[in-house]
Amino acid sequence: MIDIEERLSRELGVEKWQVQAAVALIDEGNTIPFIARYRKEKTGALNDEVLRNLYERLVYLRNLEEKKQQVIASIEEQGKLTDELKKQIMEAQTQVAVEDLYRPYRPKRRTRAMIAKEKGLDGLAALILLQNLKKPVEKEAEAYISEEKGVQNVQEALEGASDIIAEGIADNAAYRAWIRKCFMTEGQLVSEAKDEKVHSVYEMYYHFSESVAKMAGHRVLAVNRGEKEKVLNVSIEVPEEKIVGWLKRQMIHQHNPYTTPVIEAAAEDSYKRLIAPAVEREIRNHLTEMAEEGAMKVFGKNLEQLLMQPPIAGQTVLGWDPAFRTGCKLAVVDPTGKVLDTVVIYPTEPQKKIAQSKDILKKLIRKYGITLISLGNGTASRESEQVIVELLKEIPEHVAYVIVSEAGASVYSASKLATEEFPNFDVGQRSAASIARRLQDPLAELVKIDPKAIGVGQYQHDMNQKKLSEVLDGTVEDCVNRVGVDLNTASASLLEYVSGISKAIAKNIVTYREANGRFDNRKQLLKVPKLGPKAYEQCAGFMRINDGSQPLDRTGVHPESYDAVKQLLDKMQIPLEKLREGAVVIDVKNYQTLAEELSIGELTLRDIVKELQRPGRDPREDMPRPVLRTDVLEMKDLKEGMILKGTVRNVIDFGVFVDIGVHQDGLVHISQLTNKKFVRHPLEVVSVGDVVDVKVMSVDVSKKRIQLTMILE
């Protein structure tokens, strides 16, 4: 049996005691954010990323052990379990290895070998495998002719025996493992066009071949999609003669003229008919899983950067959802996120009421003190931007605009959640409100949208949707808990991502707040229906209450540490109420000694001091801020060598897409990110939301392609 904790320690590169502590905390029902933030002493400060990897592998390895027990029980029930086989199963390191060992004993649908055995031909197969016949095998086969059993002649008897031998070869775990390794090390993934005359996005894969061992994840997913869309034929080519020759040598331990030809033919049949198709499927699945895993990590990282973009606080924002025929929907949103007004204007084709639209915009800006316009980047965005830039030159007020990704806005505006939030708005008004709010507080707004619809991934619709949802939900959960939520303003959609809070409890919190007014302190959470002591322990530290009765409730200090904080402040002669004024200066000479005096861990003390020195600090403040614009560029304005400032919109395996304000994101290929080091993945250099300087390399207006570089010297 595998020592799961020892293996996790080895795989993750952490101490075994850390793994044991983390596993114990997980098994007690603690969430990853809670363990990462408030149980650092126990785990040696394992962060949320390591803990999520640990949890994923823990589930896999526990399932592996469970599978072993099921397989052993099944083989034992058949009366075929030997000590050697049991040992092999117990020592297997992967699900694939267990499946290989179980293959000969797994109940199968009727196979050619089964039918041959029913005809009593297993005896003939055994004789052939002995390889010491003293007379032609045809003579031995005569004894197995039986009209009653359906064996009409020698030929049928030999074919049946060969089928039994072939299946035995295919079921041999050691043979399959060797062949699988050969596919991985010497295989070439090959794709060909089904019809070369058809133009498609997959043309680079019409005559494509790459080593299985070196196949990049994004190419695996691209080829898979081309195959799914019936544009490509895909296969893995391997040195077939080498594999079949090796199989024959494994089977023939002594050359016998009467049996060798039969065994050689059975080995070849076994490989071509049974082993090769199955192993090719396995390798394709393995490549896909690895590619998906890599793509999910990139998607998760991109999503994290997008969610952690700093909020633009204290501004009244005009959300602008552009369109042609149906008009541009506008929503004025105050600094708290409340929608003050909505209107539809028609500055674009076919109406093109530009003067009338500008008049409406000027009145809105004056009436509500609008300081920022959040423009969606969808259809008619280019035309809308022209109107905005002209308008900004005509008014005395200082107003800037930001182009915001609309990804997911239409999904949200048509959702049940949006209907509940804005029952009297149509989908366009809701979308405009969402576009404004995602600038004011990206995290609070984007959690309302299915992460897959936010548009920072690659091939997300081709992946295992359940696993992708788990990865992305985990990312959102980590971001929400890292920032913390205002208990008195957070929506149910935001609250449900807080550690320990389910969808039902999130709704109950909002219902309780609506019925009883603002929360005055964290303890009141215990009055919320279904929110018991365990949920309170998990969530309390991530809930923030500004201007409540307990000053510590606006910080990330957990209520379980309040007594220690009181002792700390008493020692420093700082009144607790001073926290309401902002940061307090705490000078700790020796953390270890002070932690012992306060009966808390040193890591916990360091976190407490950080919180007290910056109470209510938003970690997003350290992230790059969006680029505010007051003028417009078009693709035709771009010239080779021009240096611009842009925002990274998406990071994928082969490069990054950067918004430089021309409504067509430019591509910085991975080779153009830096000349200072070798880059394995673009995420080593940039992240979504980063503001970067880029130089224009080339512009193709007809194909709407912009090539950029970040190597400026």
N, C-alpha and C positions, 0 to 999 in steps of 0.2 A: 504494500500500500504506500502511496506517495505521501510524504510529509508535506502537506499543503503549505504550511507556514514557512517551512524551510525553502520550498521552491519559490514562493512569492518573494521572500527575502532576496534570493539569488536573482530573480528576474528583474526586480525593481531596484536593486542595488541599495537596499536599506537593511538595518539590523533586524534580526528575527524578533527581538522584544518589541520593536515598533510595529511589526506586522501583527504579532499576537495581541497587542493593545488595540490596534485599529479593528481587527476582526472581532474582538470582544465588544467593542463599542458599537460596531455595526449590528452585531447579533442582539444587542440590548435595545435596538430600535432607534439609535441616534442617526441623524442625517449627516451627510458629508459636510455641508457648510458649518453645522454646529461643531462637529469633531475638529474640522480644520481651524475654526476660530476660537473655540472655548475649551478644547481638550489638548492643548499643545504639549503640556507636561507629559501626559500619558503616551502620546504618539511620537514625542521628539520633534514636534512641529512639522509633521507631514502636511504638505499643502493640498488644496482641493484637487489639483490635477493628479497627483500621485495617489490620493485616496480613491479617486474615481477609477483609475487604472487598476488599483488593488481590488476594488469591489468587483469590477468586470471579470478579472482573472479568478477571483475567489469563486464567483458564481460558476465559471467555466470548469474549474478544477473540482468543485463539489459535484457538479453534474457528471463529470468524468468518472468520479468514484462511484456515483450512483449507477451509472451505466455499466461499470464493471460488475457490480453486484447483480444487476439484472441479467447480464450475459452469463455469469457463472451459474446463477440459479437455473437459467434456461438450459444450459449444457448439462448440468447435473441432473435435471429432470429427464433428459434424454438418456441418462446413464452413460454419458461419454466423457465425463470430466476426469482428467488425469492430474496428478500433482504438478507435472511439468507444464501442462496447459494453464492450470490455475495460476502458477507462478508467472508465466508469460503475460497473462491478462492483468494481474495485479501490478506488474512492473511497467505496463504500457504507459507511455507519456502523453499520448494524444487520443482523441476520439477516433481518428482514422486508424490508428494502430489497433485499437480495441475492435473496430468493425472488421478489420482484416482477419483477426484471430477468430472472430465469431462467424465469418462468412460460411465456412463449411457446415456449420450447425444451425444457421439461421433458416427458418421455414421459408421455402422458395415456392414460387408458382411453378407449375409443372414444366420441367426442362427436358431436353433431349436425353440427358444423362439419367434422369429419374425414370423416364419411360424405358430406357435400356435396362435399368436395374429391375424394373417390374417384369421385364422379359427374362430375368435370370442371367443377364450377361455380365454381372459384376465379377463372377468367377473367371470368365475369360479375360476380363480386364486385368485382374490380379495376376493371372498366368503370364500375360504379356509383360507386365511390369517386373516380374521376376527376372526376365531377360536370360533365362537359361534353358529355353526350349531346345529339344534335340531333333525336332522335326518341324516342317513348315507350319506356320501359324494357321494356315487354311485347314490343315488336318485337325488341329485342336478345335477349330471353330465348328467343325462338322458335328461335334457332340452337343452343340448348343442350338442346333436347328430344331424348331418345335412349332408345328402348325397351331397347336393349342395356345402357345404364348405369343404367336404372331411373328416368329422368326422364320422366314420362308427359305432362306439360303445362307451360304457362307458369307456372301457380301454383306447381307443385313446384320449378321452376327458381328462381323468385324467393325462395321460402322457404329453399331451400338456400343461395343467395347471402347472404340476410339472416343466416342462422346463422353463416356464415363472418365476416361483418362484425361481428356481435355478439361473437363470440369474440375477434376482433382488438381490439375496444374493451376487453373485460374483461382482456385480457393486457397492456394498456398501463400500464407502471409509473407514469407521471406521473398518469394519470387515477385510478388506485387510491389513490395517495398523497393527492391532493386530496380524494377522497371519504372516505378514512379520517380525514383531519383534520376534515372536516365532521361526521362521526359523533362525534368526540371533543369538538368545540366546541359543536355545536348539538343533539346527540342527547339524548334523554330515556330513561332506563331505566324501563320501565313494568312493573308486576306486577299481575295480577288473580287473584282467587280462581277456582278451577275450580268450586267449589260454595260459595257464601256461607253456606249453612245449616250447614256443618261448622265446629265450633269447633276452633281449633288455636292453637298458639303464634305462628302467622304472621298473625294477624288484622290487625295494623297494616300488613301488606303486601297486603291484599285489594284496595285501591284506592290504589296507591302509584305515585308518579312523582318522579324526581329527575334533575337534570342529570348526564350521564355525567361531565362534567369535575369535578363536586363530590361525586360519590358516595363516601360514607365506606366504608372497607374492611369494617367489621363488618356493614354493611347489604348489601354485595355478597355476603358469605359467607352471610348469613341468607337472602337471596333465592335464592341458588344451592341451598341446602339445601331450601328450600320447593319449588323446581322439581323437584329430585331426588326428593323424597317425593311428587310428583304432587299437591301442594296448590295450587301457583301456576302460572300461565302468565306467562312473562317474555319481553319483547322490547325492542328499542331503536327508538324512533320518531324519525324525522328528517324534515326538509323535503324530501319526495320530489320535488315539482314543481321546486324550486330545483335539485336535483342533476341531474335528467333534463334540465332546460332548459340547464344548464351543459354537460352532455355533448353535447347536440345542437349547441350553438354551437361546441364544440371540433371537431366532425366536419365541419360544413358551412362550408367556406372560401369557397364561392360558391354563391348560391342558384340551383338548377336545377329547374324544375318537373317534369322527368322523373325525377330521382334523389333530390331532397330528401325526399319522403315515405317512400321506402324506407329511407334512412339514419336519419331520425328514428325510425321504427318499430324499426329494429335497435338504436339507442341505448337506447330505452326497454326493449326486451327484454333487452339486455345488462345493464342496471342491475338490473332486477327479477329476472331469472332467474339471472344469473351473479355479478354484483358484490355486490349488497346482502346475500344470504345469507352469502357468504364473509366480507365485511367485518364483518358483525354478529357472526359467530363469532369473528373475530379480536379485535374490541373486547371482547367478553365474556371471551375468554381473557386479554386484556391486563388488564382490570379484576380478574379473578380472581387473576392472577399478582401484581399490585400489592397486592391485599388480603392474599393469602397471605404475601407478603414482609413486610408490616407486622405481620401477626399472628404470624409466626415470630419477628420481632425482639422483640415484646412477650413471647411465650412464653419466648424465650431469656433475656430480662432477668428475668422472674419466676423462672425456674428457677435462674438465677445467684444471686438473692437468697435463694432457699430453700436452696440448697446451701451458701451462705456464712453461714447462721445459726450463731451461736456454739455450740460443744458445751457441754453441762452436764457438766463433768468432776468426778471424785471422789465421785460419788454412786451408791448402790445403788438401782436403779430397778425398780419393779414395772410391767411392761407389761400393759395390760388391753385385751383384744379383746372388746368387748361383743356380746351376742347374747341372744335370747329363749329359744326352745325348746331349743337345743343347749347353753345355758349360757355363762357368760363365761370365756374362757380367760385364764389369768394366767401370766406368766413373770417370775421374779426374775433380774435381770441385774446382775452385780457391776460396779465402776467400769471394769474392763478390757473389758467386753462379753461376759464368759463367762456362760452361762446356768446358774444355781445350782439352780433348781427350777421345776417347772411344775405347775399345778393347775387344775381346772375348778370353778367355783362357780355356784350357781343362785339369784341374788338377784332375778331378773326373772321376769315371766310366762312360762310358766304355773305353774312350781314355787313361785316367790316364797319361797325359803328364806333370808330376810334374816338372821335371827339366826345360823343356822349359817354363812352366808357371812362375816358379821362376825367370828365366832370364828376362822375359818380365816385371815382377813386379819390379825387381831391377832397370831396366832401367827407368821405370815410376817414381819410388821414387826419383832417382837421377835427372832426367830431370826436374820434376815439384816441387821438394822439398816437397813431400807428408809427412805429419806428423801424419796423422790419417786415419785409415781404418774403414769405416762404413759397417759392414757385415749384410746383411739381414738374418733373422732367419728362412727362408723357407727350402724347399727341398735341400739337399746337403750342408746345412749350417755346420753341424758337420764336414764333410770331408774338407770343405773349411777352417774351423777354424784351423784344424790340419796343413794345408799347410801354413797358415798365421803365426802360432806360430813357425814353423820350419824356415820360412823365416826371422822372426824378430831376431832369434838367429844367423843368418848368415850374417846380414848386420851391418855396423857400425852406420848407421843413427838411431836416436831415434824415433821410430814409435810405436804408441799404436793402439789397435783396440777396437771397441765397437760393441756389437751385438745389432742391431736395429730391432724393430718390423717391419715386411714387410706389416703388415695389411693395405690393401688399395692401396699398390703400384701398383699391377696389374690392379686394377680398374682405377687408375689414368692413367697408361701408355697406356691403350686402349681407353681413353676418347678423346673427341673432343678437349678439352683444351690442353691435352698433344700433340696432333697432331699439333695444332696451335703453341705451344711453341717449339716443336722439329720436324719440318716437315720432316727432313732428317734422323731421327733416327727410328730404329725399336722399338717394345714395350720393349724388353730387355734393350736396351740402355737407354730408357726413365726411366725405373724402377730403373736402377742403379744410374742415376742422381738424382732421387727422394730420394733414400735411403741415398745418400750423403748429399743432401740438408736438409733432415729432421733432420740431426744431427747438421748442421750449424745453422738452424733457424726453429725449429719444427713448430712454429705458421705459418710462411709464407708458408711453404710447405704443412702442413696438411690441411689448409683451401681449398686446391684444390681438396680435396677428400670428398665424401659424408660422413658426420660424422658417419653414421651407418656402414660404411665399415672399420672404424679405429680399431675395435676389442677390445673395452674396455667396452662392455655392457654385458647384460645377457638377452637371449630370445628376442633380439631386432626385429627379423623378425616376431614375433608373436604379436607384439603390434599394436596399432592404429598408422599407419604410418604417418598420417598427424600431429597428436599431438606430436609424437616423433620428427618429423622434426622441429616443432615449438620450442620444448624444446632445442634441440641440436643447432639449428640455433641461438637461444637466448644466449646459452652458448658461442658459437664461437664469436658472436657479442660483448658480454661483455669482452671476453679475448682480442680481437683485439683492442677494444677501451681503455682498461686498459693499454695496452702496447703502443698504438699509432703506426702510420705507417709512414715510410719515404716516403714522397710524390714523391721523385725523383727516387725511386727504386722499390716501391711496385707494384706487379702485379695487374691486374684487379680483380683476384679472391680474393686478400686480401682487395683491396679497397672497394669491394661491401659490406663488413661487417662493414665498417666505418659508424657511425651514420649519417643518412640523405642521404647516397649514395646508389642509386639503381644500378642494373647490367648495365643498359644503361649508366648512368653517369660515372660509374667506367671505362667502355670502352672508353668513351669520354675523361676522364682524361688522360688515357694512349695514346690515339690518339693525343691529344693536346701536350703532352710531347714529343712524337716522332716527331711531326711537328715543334715545337717551341723550343725544348731543355729544359734544367732544369727549374724548377720553382724557381724563385729568392725570392718570398715572398708569403705568404698565400693569399693576395688579388688577385693574378693572377688567383686563382681558379674561380673567378667570370667571367672570360673570357671563361671558359669551357662551351660548348653548354649544355643547359638544367640545369646548376647548378646555380640556382637563389639565392636570398638573404636568403630564409628560409633554403635551403639545406646548404648554406655557414655557417649560424649560427650554424646548428646542427653538421657540420663536422669539421669546422676550428680548433677547439681546439685539435682534435685528429690527425691532420696532422702535421708531423714534417719536417722541412727543415733545414738541416745542412749547414753551410757556406753560408747562404742567406744574403740578405741586412738588414734583421730585426733579431737581435740576439734572440728576444723572440720567434721567429718561431720554434726554436729547442726545446722549452719547452712545457709543457701542459697548459700554461697560455692561456686563450681564448682571441682573439683579442678585445673583448668588454671590457677587463680589462687593455689594454695596457696603457691607459692614467693614470690609478691608479698606475700602476707599475712605470711609469716614475716619477710620484709625489713621490712615495715611495723611489726610488733610489736617487732622488734629495735631499730628506730629510736626507738620509743616506750618502749623498755626494759620491755616487758610480756611475761612468760613465756606461752607458748602454753597451758600447763596452766591458767592463770587463767580461761580460757574455760569450764572445767568448773564454776566457781563462779557463772557467770552473766555479766551484762553487763560490758564493759570500757569505760573512758572514753578516747576518742581525740579529741584536740584538733588538728584540721588547720587550719593558718593559710592555706595556699594549695594548693588541690586540684590545680590545673594543674601547678605545679612538682613537687609530690610524685608525681603520676601519671607525669610524665616520668622522675623518678628511679627509679621502680619498673618502668618500661617497660610500663605498662598505660594504658588510656584513663581519662579523668577520670570519665566516667559509671560505669565499672566500679569505680573507686576509691570513689566515693560510695556505691554499692550495698554494697561490702565493709564500709565503715565502719558503715553502717546495720545490717548483719547482726551485726557484732561488738558493737555497742552494745545489740542486743536478740537474742542468739543463741536460736534455737529459737522465736522469736515466731510466734504464730499470727495471721495477718491478720484472722481472724474475730472476734478479741477486740473489735474496734472496732464490730461490728455490734450492733443492739439485741437484748437478751436476751428470751426468751419470758416471757410474763406468768404468774407462778405464782399459783394460786388456792387458797383455803381455804374459800370459800363459793360458793353457787350462785344464779344468777338464772334466772327463767323469763320467757317473752315477756309473760305477764300482769303481771309486776312492772315492766315498762318503762312509763315515763310520758313524755309529750311534754316536752321541755326538759331531761330528765335528761342529765347529762354523765358519760361512762364512758371507761374506758381499753380499747383493743382492739388486736388484731393484724391487720395487712393480710394476707389470705389469697390474694387474687387481684387482678390488675390487668388490666382490659380496656379497649377503646377508649373506652367511654362512662362509665367510672367504676371504683370499687374496691369489693371486698367485704371487710368488716371483721368479724372474730370478736370479739363483745363478751361471750361466755360464756353465750349462751342457746341454743346449738345451731342457731341459724339466723343465718347471716351477714347483716349489714345492708349495704345499698347506699348508698355515697356517690356521688351523680351527679357527673360532671365539673364541673358548674356549682357544686357545693357544696364543692369542695376548698379553694379560697382566694378571697378577694376582693381580693388584692393585685396580681394580674396575670392576663392572659389565658392560659389553659391550652390548648395544642394537644392534648396527650395527658397522661393522668394520671401517666405515668412521670416527667413533669417535676417532680411534687410528691412522690409516694410510691413505695415499692417493696414487694414481697412481704417480709413479716417485720418491717416497720416497726411500732413500737408508737406508736399515735396516740390523741389525745383526740378524742372525737366527742360530738355532741349528738343526742338522739333527736328526729326531726322528726315521724314518724308510725309507727304500728304497726297492721298488719292481721293479727290472729291467724288468721282463717279462711283467708286466702291465704298465710299465713306470710311476710309481707313487712314488712321494717323499713327505713324511710327514715332515713338519718343525714346529718349535716352536719359538716364540719370547720371551718366558720366559727362560732366560739364567741362572738365579741363582738356 
